[in-house]
Amino acid sequence: MRGIGEIVERGSEGDLEKRHPGESRGPVDWIPASAGMTNIKMGNVLFIAEVEEGKLKGYSKELACKAVELASQAGGEAHGIVIGKNVAAAAEELGQFGVAKATAVEGEALAEFIGEAYTQALLEAVPALKPQVVLASASGSGKDILPRVAFKLKAGLATDCIDLKIENGKLKARRPIFAGKALVDVTFLSDIQMATARPNSFATKQADASKKASVNKVAANVAPSKVKVKEVKEAEKGMKDLTEADVIVAGGRALGSSENFKVVKELADVLGATVGASRAAVDAGYISHDHQVGQTGKTVNPKLYIACGISGAIQHLAGMRTAKVIVAINKDPEAPIFSKADYGVVGDLFTILPILTRNFKELLGK
Ligand SMILES: Cc1cc2nc3c(=O)[nH]c(=O)nc-3n(C[C@H](O)[C@H](O)[C@H](O)COP(=O)(O)OP(=O)(O)OC[C@H]3O[C@@H](n4cnc5c(N)ncnc54)[C@H](O)[C@@H]3O)c2cc1C
């Protein structure tokens, strides 16, 4: 087993055995002809931006800012790519974050997210942009597409990264391992270096409307997909997905019933937060699985995480331990969650949550 904190170099597995760490792959003549890519422009950073109802996702703006920073460190340009139907306006908006070039790949076949189709669309566009670094958010779709693209381009891929930088002209990625108990720095053997970044890991700079990107519209040329989206269910209105949320109020087994979850929902409502839950609460049927945080739920990275009646089992911590500020409310002073919390309240959540809700309502004038 590799030691914690050791630098791991990423390339294709077979090549790892044949080469010494740090040894270059040489020119990129190994890229399959089907990918149509014969060289790369050193320093260019391509990232995938996602849209919802025609608008850029918050974590895509964050990734745009990181891509601009990395490109300037590497002496290249940041290029954004937006895939979907009617996404040209979102591609244009990327310019406001300092992105030099934005490509909108549009088509009817891309109206709904299908990993296979989006991968084809991306592979069509990548050769023209010849990036050294390719990034996506560690969102549902980013996690779906990037490994497929990395495989096709024989590029090393580091997933779910919480920090990215350029060192010695190459991407260096920091990612949690062992359910978040340790961090590892990853460098790459491949010439093309890919990473997915955990949402809320980087700062988003203020958009500057005077900055413009050169926007290129491309009609997608993708083969008919083997799968079809039959239904898209809308998430709860006005509530951000857990993976994008800045503030999360989460409830555990202690809530006791779905009706009781209203004390968590009321506080979340006042704070503009998203409701999270432990697996015990989900398994007991108090709330649906899309609210579950943890190893078998979602990995979240909010600015504030309020854990109510959650013991802090390792599988729960795996999903939320990178939250910037953790507040725990638990009636057991020995609950493990307190060892990870920045602020702790020992007491009954049914007494404390209504007080917090009332006070925040007053403070925020709601
Ligand atoms: C393979 C595997 C994967 C798993 N994946 C996940 C996962 O993704 N997410 C996850 O959360 N769990 C996961 N688990 C389950 C995990 O091990 C725990 O069982 C679970 O997190 C416990 O949930 P809990 O903290 O809500 O419940 P408990 O551990 O029962 O804790 C309830 C807490 O509430 C406190 N409490 C009780 N009443 C009150 C009150 N009135 N006011 C204040 N505090 C009160 C108690 O003191 C206690 O600390 C997984 C387990 C396995 C084996």
The ligand as an SDF file (V2000), in Angstrom:
LIG
                    3D

 53 58  0  0  0  0  0  0  0  0999 V2000
  -21.2970    0.5760    4.3290 C   0  0  0  0  0  0  0  0  0  0  0  0
  -21.9600    1.6490    5.1340 C   0  0  0  0  0  0  0  0  0  0  0  0
  -22.2310    2.8630    4.5260 C   0  0  0  0  0  0  0  0  0  0  0  0
  -22.8370    3.8780    5.2610 C   0  0  0  0  0  0  0  0  0  0  0  0
  -23.0970    5.0730    4.6490 N   0  0  0  0  0  0  0  0  0  0  0  0
  -23.5790    6.0920    5.3840 C   0  0  0  0  0  0  0  0  0  0  0  0
  -23.8060    7.3600    4.8110 C   0  0  0  0  0  0  0  0  0  0  0  0
  -23.5870    7.6070    3.6230 O   0  0  0  0  0  0  0  0  0  0  0  0
  -24.2810    8.3520    5.6160 N   0  0  0  0  0  0  0  0  0  0  0  0
  -24.5540    8.1530    6.9400 C   0  0  0  0  0  0  0  0  0  0  0  0
  -24.9950    9.1110    7.6050 O   0  0  0  0  0  0  0  0  0  0  0  0
  -24.3870    6.9480    7.4810 N   0  0  0  0  0  0  0  0  0  0  0  0
  -23.9260    5.9190    6.7480 C   0  0  0  0  0  0  0  0  0  0  0  0
  -23.7960    4.6930    7.3230 N   0  0  0  0  0  0  0  0  0  0  0  0
  -24.3860    4.4610    8.6570 C   0  0  0  0  0  0  0  0  0  0  0  0
  -23.5270    4.9530    9.8000 C   0  0  0  0  0  0  0  0  0  0  0  0
  -22.6460    3.9450   10.2140 O   0  0  0  0  0  0  0  0  0  0  0  0
  -24.4170    5.3350   11.0100 C   0  0  0  0  0  0  0  0  0  0  0  0
  -25.2020    4.2240   11.3650 O   0  0  0  0  0  0  0  0  0  0  0  0
  -25.3450    6.5000   10.7550 C   0  0  0  0  0  0  0  0  0  0  0  0
  -24.6220    7.5870   10.2280 O   0  0  0  0  0  0  0  0  0  0  0  0
  -26.0030    6.9090   12.0760 C   0  0  0  0  0  0  0  0  0  0  0  0
  -26.9210    7.9200   11.8310 O   0  0  0  0  0  0  0  0  0  0  0  0
  -27.3260    8.9300   13.0140 P   0  0  0  0  0  0  0  0  0  0  0  0
  -26.1130    9.6500   13.4620 O   0  0  0  0  0  0  0  0  0  0  0  0
  -28.4740    9.7200   12.5150 O   0  0  0  0  0  0  0  0  0  0  0  0
  -27.8940    7.9480   14.1060 O   0  0  0  0  0  0  0  0  0  0  0  0
  -27.2850    7.5110   15.5120 P   0  0  0  0  0  0  0  0  0  0  0  0
  -25.9210    6.9800   15.3650 O   0  0  0  0  0  0  0  0  0  0  0  0
  -28.3110    6.6450   16.1310 O   0  0  0  0  0  0  0  0  0  0  0  0
  -27.1540    8.8720   16.3170 O   0  0  0  0  0  0  0  0  0  0  0  0
  -28.2330    9.6260   16.7650 C   0  0  0  0  0  0  0  0  0  0  0  0
  -27.6610   10.7460   17.6100 C   0  0  0  0  0  0  0  0  0  0  0  0
  -28.7130   11.6020   18.0110 O   0  0  0  0  0  0  0  0  0  0  0  0
  -28.4800   12.0030   19.3650 C   0  0  0  0  0  0  0  0  0  0  0  0
  -29.8080   12.3520   19.9010 N   0  0  0  0  0  0  0  0  0  0  0  0
  -30.8410   11.5520   20.1920 C   0  0  0  0  0  0  0  0  0  0  0  0
  -31.9050   12.2710   20.5780 N   0  0  0  0  0  0  0  0  0  0  0  0
  -31.5430   13.5820   20.5070 C   0  0  0  0  0  0  0  0  0  0  0  0
  -32.1990   14.8110   20.7650 C   0  0  0  0  0  0  0  0  0  0  0  0
  -33.4960   14.8450   21.1160 N   0  0  0  0  0  0  0  0  0  0  0  0
  -31.5120   15.9630   20.5920 N   0  0  0  0  0  0  0  0  0  0  0  0
  -30.2120   15.9660   20.2190 C   0  0  0  0  0  0  0  0  0  0  0  0
  -29.5290   14.8080   19.9660 N   0  0  0  0  0  0  0  0  0  0  0  0
  -30.1860   13.6420   20.1030 C   0  0  0  0  0  0  0  0  0  0  0  0
  -27.8420   10.8050   20.0300 C   0  0  0  0  0  0  0  0  0  0  0  0
  -27.0900   11.2120   21.1490 O   0  0  0  0  0  0  0  0  0  0  0  0
  -26.9870   10.2710   18.9000 C   0  0  0  0  0  0  0  0  0  0  0  0
  -25.6730   10.8100   18.9500 O   0  0  0  0  0  0  0  0  0  0  0  0
  -23.2030    3.6620    6.6100 C   0  0  0  0  0  0  0  0  0  0  0  0
  -22.9100    2.4420    7.2010 C   0  0  0  0  0  0  0  0  0  0  0  0
  -22.3010    1.4510    6.4830 C   0  0  0  0  0  0  0  0  0  0  0  0
  -21.9980    0.1360    7.1410 C   0  0  0  0  0  0  0  0  0  0  0  0
  1  2  1  0
  2  3  1  0
  2 52  2  0
  3  4  2  0
  4  5  1  0
  4 50  1  0
  5  6  2  0
  6  7  1  0
  6 13  1  0
  7  8  2  0
  7  9  1  0
  9 10  1  0
 10 11  2  0
 10 12  1  0
 12 13  2  0
 13 14  1  0
 14 15  1  0
 14 50  1  0
 15 16  1  0
 16 17  1  0
 16 18  1  0
 18 19  1  0
 18 20  1  0
 20 21  1  0
 20 22  1  0
 22 23  1  0
 23 24  1  0
 24 25  2  0
 24 26  1  0
 24 27  1  0
 27 28  1  0
 28 29  2  0
 28 30  1  0
 28 31  1  0
 31 32  1  0
 32 33  1  0
 33 34  1  0
 33 48  1  0
 34 35  1  0
 35 36  1  0
 35 46  1  0
 36 37  1  0
 36 45  1  0
 37 38  2  0
 38 39  1  0
 39 40  1  0
 39 45  2  0
 40 41  1  0
 40 42  2  0
 42 43  1  0
 43 44  2  0
 44 45  1  0
 46 47  1  0
 46 48  1  0
 48 49  1  0
 50 51  2  0
 51 52  1  0
 52 53  1  0
M  END
$$$$
